[in-house]
Amino acid sequence: MVNLTVDLGNTRIKYGIFEDSVLKMFWAGGLKEATAKLLELEHAFEIAVVAICATGNSQDFVTFVKNRGLSVEVLSAQTALPFQNGYETPQTLGVDRIALVAGAQKKYPDSNVLVIDAGTCVTYDFKDSKNVYRGGAISPGLQMRFKAMHEFTAALPYIEVDDEAVEVIGVNTKTALQSGAVNGLVAEIDGLIDWYKKNYSELTIILTGGDGQFLSSRLKNGIFANSNFLLEGLNYITEFNRN
């Protein structure tokens, strides 16, 4: 039997099929296609449990899965975790951040690990060598920066970043916006990594999220890029609670 892990966002959803802790299949798409894909997976695999990490509205999806007769586990602040949670307000800690820290615990136990998730927001989550989650930071993601500059000003256009070199000195409005958003975010990430490396020895850095690949080649610090890190962490939490 396999575990079906689900990363449920506001507009997109990701599926990961795990067998013996190994990712066998990955799929990502819109919420409208997700139900049809679930039926396809249900016919292709014997699913032991559907583990859901929901940062968007999950009620309709959870109801749909339960109506299929599948076992459902929704990650929450009450879920038992394979690491010690040192966050002062664990009930407000995002479940996506919980899953990412679990991934760090699974892959790098007894190590200092900083997980950076470059999505709608950029989250920084730190687990120390004593396997205690210490917290981190949250800042605007790349697209949020572009959107904010457009929506909170009268004249600046909304642009999307080109997958090419972004010069520090922008020579027109488009390239100036690109430089501010992209180079500003890169400088932020590198600066925070430098702080963690100065204060914690033998630091491992994981970069994930939708903009992770785009940013990885622009960072001066050595990182491990892993686009499926959240799903891996979610599966680890599922296995931890099963055992």
N, C-alpha and C positions, 0 to 999 in steps of 0.2 A: 504494500500500500504506500501511497505518497501523501505528502503534505502540499496543499495549495496555499501559498502565501499571497496576500493581496495588499498592495499599496494603493489605497483609495484616496485620491485628491479631489479637488473641487471640479475639475473638468476632465482629468485623465486618470487612468487606472493601469496598474501593472500587475501581472500575474507571474508567479514563479512556482514551478513544480519541483519539489525536492524529494529525492529518494536516498535514504541513508546519508543525509546531510549534504548531498551533492545536487547542485542545480542542474536539472535535466532539460528544462524548457523555460523560456522567457517570452512574455508577450506584453506589449504596451499599446494602448489605444484609447479612444474616447469612451465615455460612459455608455453611449448608445450601443456600441458594438460589444460591450463587456458581457452582457447577458447571453448573447448568442455564442460568444467564445467560451463562456462557462459551460454551456450545454455541450459544446464540442469536447471540452476537456473532461467532462463527466463521463462521456462515452469512451474516451481514449484511455483514461486512467481510473484505477480504484482509489478514490480519495478518502483518506482517513479523517482529515480535518481541514477546514477552511479557516486559516488564521488571517485576521484582518487588522491592518493598521490604517486607521481612517483619520485624515486631517480634514476631509470634507464631510458632507452630510451622508451618513452611512445607513440610515434607517431603512430606506427602500431596498438597498442592495442586500442588507442583512436579512430582511424579510423574504426577499426572493430566494436567497440561498437556503434559508431554513425551510421554505416551502418545497424545496427540492429534496428534503429529507437528509440534507448533509449536516454533519456536526460543525458547529461554528464557534470560534473563539475570537473575541474582539479585544485587542490590546487596550488596557486602561491603566489608570493609576493604582488599581487594586491587584493587578496581575503580579504574581510572584516573579522576581527577577534574578538572573544569575550573577548579579553584582550588587554591591551595597550602594544605595542611593543616598548621597549626601546633600541633595538639593533641599533648600529650606522650605520650599512649597511644592512637594512632590505632586500634589493634586493639580497643579497648574503646568506641570512639565509636559510638553507635547509628546504624544505617543511616537511620532516619527523620530524624535531625539532619543527616546528610550530604546527603540529598535536599533538605532545606529550605535549606541553605546554597547548594546548586547553584541552587535557584530564585532566591535573592538574587543570585548571580553572573550568572545569565541576564538578569534584569530590571534590575539596578542594578550594572553593572560599574564598577570604579574608584570605588566609593562606600562610605561607612560604613553598614552595614546591621545592624540588630538584628531577628532573627526570633523571635517569641514564639509557641510552639505550646501552646495551652491544651487539653490532652487529659487522659488519666488522670494524668499528671504535667504540670507546666508546665515547658517547656524554653525557655531563653534562649540564642540562638546568635548570635555576632557575627563578621561579616566586615568587614575594614577596607578603606580606599580603595586599598590595595596588593593587594587580592584575596587576602588571607591570612586563613584562618579561625583565630581566636584562642581560641575556647572559649566558655564561658558559664556557665550555672547550671541546676540541676534542682531543682524543689520539688514538693510535693504538689498535685495538681489539685483542682478544686472538689469533685467527688464523693468523692475520697479523704479530704478534710478532714471531710466529713459522716460518712463511714463510720468513720474513725478515732475521732471523738468518741463515736460509739455503741459501737464494739467495745472500746475501751480504758477505758470507764467502766461503772459498774453501773446508772446511772439515766437517762443521756441517751438519748433516742430517736433513731432514724435518720429523717431527713427529707430531702425533696428541695426544691430551691429553687423558689420561685414566680417566674414570669416577670413580676415587678412590682417596684416600687421597694422597696429593702431599707433600712430606716431604720438609722441608726447606733446608736440606743438601742433595744434589744429590750425589749419590754414583757411578754413571756412567754418560756417556754423555747424555743418554736419560733422566734420572731423573734430571740431572743438568739443561737441557733445560726446562723441565717441571717446575722445581722450579722457575727458572728465569722468565718464562712467566706467570705462574699462580700466584705464590706468589707475584711477582712484581706487577701484575695488582690488586690483592686483596689489597696490601699495598697502592697502588695509590688511589683506590676507598675509602678505609677506611680513608686515610689521608685527602682527599678532603671533605668527609662527616664531619670529625672532624672540619675542618676549617669552613664549613657552619654552623655547630651546635654552634660553638663558637661565630659566628658573627650574627646569626639570631635565635631568640628564637622560640620554639615550631615548629621545622622543621619536615615536613613530607617528607619521602624519598621513591620514587618509583623506582623499578628496573624492567626493561623490556628488550626485545631483545632476540636474539637467544641463547646467553650464560647466560641469566639472571638466569635461574634456577640452572645452574651449579655453578654460583658464589654466589648465595644467601646464601647457607649453609656455605660458607667459610668466610663471612664477620662478623666482630665483632659487627657492628652497626645493630640495628633493622631496617628492611626495609619492604615495602609491594611489593611483586612480582606480576606483572600483565603482562602476555604475550600478551594481546590484547589491551594494553593501547593506541597505535597509532590509531587503528581502532576506538576506542571509542572517541578519540579526533577528528578524521576526521568526524565522524558522528555528533558530537556536532557542529562543524563548519558548516556543511551542514544544520542542524536544525536552527542554529543562523541566517544564511543568508536567509532561507526560511521565518522566522518570522520577 
